[in-house]
Amino acid sequence: MAKNLIVVGMDGSDRAHDALRFAVEEAHRRDCPIEVITTWREDSQDDTREKAEQIQEHVRTQILAAREGLPTIAFEVVQGRPEEVLVSASARADILVLGAHGVQSIRRAALGSISEYVARLASCPVVVIPVGAYQ
């Protein structure tokens, strides 16, 4: 049974913006809504709730503002480790879309540690948008 939802992991990077662009195109094809998730961690000096909210505001006002005919898009700021939050969100999604970062080891060079974790454990198909897909 279709869950009729596309989930996008949003960390504010160019790759995450590319993932959202892909998700918008796919949502039009599937005629379904999108949920954009940004995480924050209480134990992190960098990943704060305020920063997560700023990332989502930037997406709303700068990345999506000029686009017309957008599908329904919900924005969620969730406390927790991004990989765990996204795997949990995959249970209610048709697909989960992420941008590739791939900066750590050779093994993870294609995906990145979060993308690799999510791709292995998600309850739905995971689409990882590679660098350069939307230039």
Secondary structure, DSSP 4 states (H G I P E B T S, - for coil): -----EEEE--SSHHHHHHHHHHHHHHHHHT--EEEEEEE-TT-SSS-HHHHHHHHHHIIIIISTT--SPPPEEEEEEES-HHHHHHHHHTT-SEEEEE----S-TTTTTT-HHHHHHHHH-SS-EEEEPTTTT-
